[in-house]
């Protein structure tokens, strides 16, 4: 579910960037600023990075009401409300620094206009996610410095969003099927 949420946001950002800047290649990728060993991958250079910097249980979103239009009673688990802290960072070389700032400015405006994604206004939203709400966060300088130190990276021009996501039935997370590619091993979900 986390991968679907970030993947969806990445696709929306790439669509918008391509439309405005007349590009054919994707600029936004889901990636942390450094690898586990502290090195920077060449593939993230001159890209906009989107990555999760924290995951929390969302205790404020209790206004969800299931559809009770049916006379049937169904048993399902409670909806899962989560809040992700998502960082969007312009990782551009000094020769392209101003281009990175232009793209980051565009994305700030994009999410200011499009801060709420539901199946009504975003039919391509994955079925297992009912809604995504984006809220720009202000992080004081000291905390921002600490955050980038935790990532093992120097500061990159960035914006941080609190992303509230709603999974209508947390069983939907368990039903996702897919492969995980680690080294040369494929791990697939076991059917029990």
N, C-alpha and C positions, 0 to 999 in steps of 0.2 A: 504494500500500500504506500509506503514511503517513496519507493522508486516510482510508482505511478504518479504520485503527487508532484514530485520534482520533474519527472519526465514531461508531464502535462504543462507545467509552467515553462519549462525549457522550450517546448514546441510553440507555445503562444508567443514567447519573447522572440524566437527566431522568425516566426511569421511576420511579426510587427517590424522587426529590424529589416528584413528583406524587402518589405513593402516600402518603407521609408527611405532606406539607403540604397535601394536597387542592387542588392547583393544576391549572388546565387548560392554561396556556401553558408553553412550555419556558423554563427559566431558564438552562440551560447552552448556550453557543454556542462554536464553534471560532473563535477570533479572538485576535490579539495585542492587547496593551493600548493600543497607539497605531498610527495609520496611518503609512505611510512618511514623510509630511511632518511627523510629530510631533503631528498633531492627533488628538483623540479623537472617534470616531464616536458619534453619539447612540444608535445601535442597541446599543451595548455597555453603556449605563448601566443599573444595577440588574440586572446579569446576572452569572453565573459564567462566567469565561473559561477555556478550556482551550487551551493552545498548546505547541508544541515549543520548548524553549530549547537543545537540543543533540541531536546524533545521533552515535552511536559504533558501531563494530563491537564486538559482544559476544564477547570472547575467552574468557569463562568457561563459556559454555553449550555444552559439547562432549558432553553426555550423550545427544544425540538419536540414536535408532537407527531406521533405516527398517524398514518392515514387510517381513520376509523370509519370510512364510508361503507365498508363491507359489513355484512351480518355475520361473517365468519370470524372465528377467533383463531389466531395463529400464534404459535409459540416461537419466539426468537430471542436471542440475547439482546441486551440493551445496546443502543447506539454507542459508538466510541467517539468521544470528543478529544482531539489532541491539539496541542499548540506546538508548532515547530518554529524554531528560530532559524531563519533561512538567510544566508548571506549571498549577495550578488556582487561580484567583484570584477573590476576591469583589470585584467592581467596583460597589459600592453607594454611593449618595449618603449624605451625613451623616444625612439624615432616615430612611434605611433601613439604616444601618450595622449595627445589631444583628440585623436580618433576614439580612443577608449573613453574619454570623458564625454564626447558627443553621444556615444552609444549608451553610456550609463545615464546621462541626462534624459535621453529618449525613454529608457526603461522606467525611470522615476515618473515621468509624465504618463507613460502607458499604464502603470499600476495605480496612479492617481485616478485615471479615468476608469480603469477596470480592476476594482479592488474586490469584487465578489463574483465568483464563478459558480453557477448552478446549472442544472440540466435544462432550465428554461432559457437562460441567456448564453449557455455554452453547451450545445448538444453533443459535442465531442468529448466532454468530461467523462472519464472512465466510470463505468456503471457502479463500481464498488465504492466510489466517493460521491457523496451527495452534494457537498459544497466545499468550496475553498474561499476563505476570506483573508485578504492581505491588509496588514496595517504596518506602516512605516514606523520603525523604532528609532528613538534617539538614545545613543549610548554615549555616556560621558567619556572624555579623552582617556582617563586612566583605565577604565574598563575596556575600552577599545584597544588600547595598547596591550593589556593583558590577554584579550581575546586573540589577537594576532600572534602573540608569543606562544599561546597554547597551540595554535595551528602550526607553529614552527616556521612562520613566514614573516617577512617584513610587511609593513602596511601596504595594502593595495586600495586604490579608490573604490569605495564600496558603499552599499546601503544594506541595512539589516531590516528584515520584515518579520513580524510575528504572523505566522500563517496558521490560521485555525481551519482544521479540516474535520469533516464529519463523515464517518463511516456508518451508514444507517444500521447495519447489522455486523457486529464484530466477527461473526462467523464468515463473513465475506473475505476477511483477511486469510483465514485458513483455507478457503477454497481456491485461492489463486494458484495457478499452475505455471511453472516455468523452470528454466534451467539457470543455474548459477555457474559461472565459469571462473574457476580458481586454478591458476597455473595450467596444467594440462588435464585436470580432472573436471568432469561434468557431474554436477550434483543435481539430481532431479528430485522432485517431490515424490515421496513414497505414497502409494495408494493403499490406505488401510481399510 
